[in-house]
């Protein structure tokens, strides 16, 4: 360990001591085959057919590209709402210049138009967002300069970048060239040059838009001086500032002086629409089932937590989604079944024949076993199950197609249930309304009877008046008509939702003259009572006081019909065959790849350094101690100084006495046997370096209460 002086100075590469002799030709061939297949390997311990492996490779390329284009289209559509508002502000700014050009009287003072845009904390997406803003402004005929703080650290650099982008924009419109600078090689970058060009370029009605993409990154003095300079030219050149913020609008007041702020005509805009984008993406991909791969409860929670609790980044959401898709097609041998699910809800046979190992793997899934058990209870089901378990061709040609079709029908009915929840929410108080991403989490994470939100919405339905129930049934009828291709015999235990809702609507429209449909409960109408129990189960009695008993009975039947519809559509995906294949559940893999935990990694490296450094002298060598629980807690003098100090500080409380810590450190270091015992000065220097490294890593800090103590900041792993 003497070669490694500091664990925070650099990264060490420890090469293995011995090399295993391998066949060079075999390794070369395997590497070339792996590269040719794009990293795909034959699974099932090499028993997977090569055709299946190649099909997985083609499916990932065919299915991910449309999904990525769909996500890009959604993001563009959602962001265009805020971008259009900014562009309209740019079009309507500097009306006094146009009035002066038309001979009208303008205002006696000029202000610099400024659009303060809040783009959100997802700074990784700002480049694409402001690039879209620049493209749309250019389409409207304006001249745009998109400035970044890393290239504009001083005022001359800012003006140079601004004028270069503006002149390039003017050259594109006027076919002028660099020779128009007057033949000089050295150019003085001043806004007076822009004023001269603006007067000669016939830019009437156009604006010069300056976009500061990351406003917080600019030096406040640079922006302050630039605004003062722009204020002197805004009478001749209509310069519009667009300030991109990632934190809050208060940053403008904290960075600029009052004199500069008084020169701005500020308008606020909100470009952070990542939540709306995610809601739309989740509804189209997961709720509507356009993506063949859905997420289970834990994996979906990990996907949402990374977005909502950390970055609000659309790009990060797409990366995590792509990582899950890659893991599905690279490591799941049954991912070839995704070829059976087409985007148009059609089901086709698998293009490759499955071997016996793949078929047996499908039979081993718990959902498939429950599917066959239900079929065994039907008439002639024993023969069907016997043939499905013994005949691979029958299982692949018949049983697998039926399960895939049932899965597609479940997704269509689930989409209908979520859309019905959205319609019910629109008629509920705003405090009860949840976004689509949360509704989908309730749908995949909880059973219907266990979800509190579903019960709350059903209570809202029971409190509806006749007019409100009529409006709700009209909306539900339109939703049901849009899902006419759903085979209700395969889902919802055979409950025909279309007939149920249509019958409820007809009964409510004519409660006295029409008979109760067969799909509804045709029990005798209940009398209007005022007991507490009756008010709890029939709260609509409190609202429709003037309604007849027949109308109240029809209203109650409609409430039961809506509840039956939601129960039939929002069943758990665990009850559907093949859910283990098409519902991604590897949440730990997503968390490991995208939710970095540097503190845990540093603590693990300091606590078990011999696993990381591959050092034999630091490991426990006594054979009798290998099975003890405190094997990893032993402190040996061959360990690194920082590891020794870290192990010792774990034995202390909140306040650590530096003298006692140094004494314990010295007692460990003095046991070194590979060389002579170190001097007290060397031990003290090594201890001081270890303490400073632990302070740098954030494990301890100084305290003013006791100058000879430090405060411990971390506890546990």
Steps between C-alpha positions, in 0.01 A plus 500: 500500500802736515482572127159663537567822685153655467169343413362834375777599261430271206354172381718191528500211258615173654600249236465129580817324608453200272344465162296200399607346175214479258454402141559818299309378196195405708493839674539685173215310338269545799572874514436539128173304525392708798573823314317378191189420706502838672574354842215246491571154638313173480318457830366196686857380559568507128189296412317792341478473119702750301181607319347608832809699590495678166126564540562669835756722332259597221212557740697747710596700192144490360316580822726753665538737205123569474483546878787749493336692217170498691670640811673768293169598340329520839776716643489730199122538513495575874793745487352685202229638728746705706727574202209644304420735788857632500495544122173693520657728760795563268264582211303750708797676664634843403175633364629857543764444229232391256288799598793734443561344158135563417526865608320458832613639835704253705563491872760749635710219648609157378509169683677181408248221451602196704335159525596327825444128437506237772635188331524282812782327681547244224797685352585204279186566295552875467713469187227325304232731640673827407606355165131445422432859610773625268367299206147631546620861529703459181194364324317822590774706338683626809877500551606291798821463698514211746767573762649267761684611811804283436582702187398841639700539818583864416311782333721504183452126456124539543482778239721304263284188521187711463617688191642191328168315532302807397716564195476137393122533525506821293731343240252217457222750423687761292766285324763736637843377585785568738637750247231739617708565809694747285796279416652521847619184668466637855143576601397704803208311650266777607123532481549809285603263223173311549308828480670582170424161355144510628437831321636367170346153512132605469395318816171682546262301718774259612660474842851425620450235766780429746449178697705453817449127533640457854453837667635380837831410336572852373697742713254755647726792407520384137122474466450828682738688267350332195148611592621859540664487158191347339286776655691757296428324169145374547357811325673401178528121537205313659703265722297251704668316787397148593636396839499128570470415869544167672433601859243776557396843378660657807839430348453796265453743789792350690741520205416835339505848643189713536620730221520209256169348606327837456606496133326169431142438393476156657247229418506162674458168321507141614675258268522217753235262374683177570219370723243547225739329258547203732124470555439492125780251444378266775143514370601417143772244569383319812128569539407474132751218459697635205819366659520119510692521827316632804635558849405322817424687819854515644673575168241765414550663841875506439440657159281773650717566806805565285300760308297665778751496786824576319511673162166549320703403195323361196832380360568307821155344483564389141841358591355297784222374278750399233716325757203293612417415138859394438500281809172347386621408151859417597438286809142368472479188280120535477525852356446340158131489595490879452475429128150363562369836631452749217437873565152469344394253773512209257653169607708288267701185538864518601714516183745240633422160647578467868699204617403275788704699754324824412157340508574340834617835635167653401311216668694561820367855535251528785250700297498232228432235760205699635371541143506125445339437839208724406462321169494167681181605683313551173321232298756288319778689672690195621574384148603855403741528792638150445579579137645843591742337743606214277488638144745785430353575157147530640625722779679734261233509228190518720561564869768764453286692252204494739709632788649772283155606381373506859795723594419743218133511600600564861710798394213645299259458791755647741533806278122532506502485880766770537317726252179447699684600818621817327141588402378441855783715635399786270166516684659472847656779710846607395656362819397147394648520151819307431725505191510206263840387625358459852185327377711249309707436812181426693385272219815286487593517866178425686193285481169677442371445853830614653524832316374792707477732200258269316277491808509880523390537139221247547379708794493800264290299253252408773452868585417602143162642410295370212629767261862432594454124468344548156802703386741240640320212328513688170877532533537134595285395206735683263798327658336159476406559136868571429592160648251301294771255384559371854394139547344515847481122517879495546513765772288629787361151574272527199332825611387688190582860588332645190163349585541590866560873441246527219236335718576734790469805272165380362367429848601843627346674197161329550480354853118462498428370152784261421575165654823438682751338261613147572858609558389707801367382832120485462418494870207694637548875548600594852282736697631842583615481861706741707699270725870557549589171332281585200662842464844339508427259217256721306631858544324621184178503704629819659543679169204394279231563757235567237563182300260209500577156635540366145754771418693432817499129424629571149769724645609225736513248214718742304740529792524124515558483124788751517659309788461171313667655196799623699536168680492314169754725326747576780593148598861431592744398227609212724178322401587508129696226327855579385528800734843375613624546145349834394509688832853606586585453870877545535481814713829422676682499167357843412588643840853365480558643154335843539478578871862544598585473870850646538487507878425129524774424246760703691401345832516152351844570352637633829339229710601209275803634322659160433209410269564809290880510501541121473759513778581165662675654799184682613271196479436264791727201470415297810291206391306494825391863456353469153155414627479763775256788475760768573742389231457824302530715816858403580759777483846396379807725474544416130181683412506846352515781755162640393339157538647467850376845600155422354474171690599671823258790458212252466556403863450859620193706574392835363806689631843343439795594716799550269751397768323169568457445128874560446590266784289220354646565155855484639434171678394343171776644281779410743424128449644506149749215458614546140740778597627682801246672721419850372593802700249707692538787253422272206198354680370846578542612137322190370219553750459864398480401134240231573288744702512760223398241241205396715407868536522537121278194449238644737524261793603757760510877550652741747304644789532824697364346817815299566809584300660160564195311373339437163137419424405173339259553209412152372335204669446151366529407135 
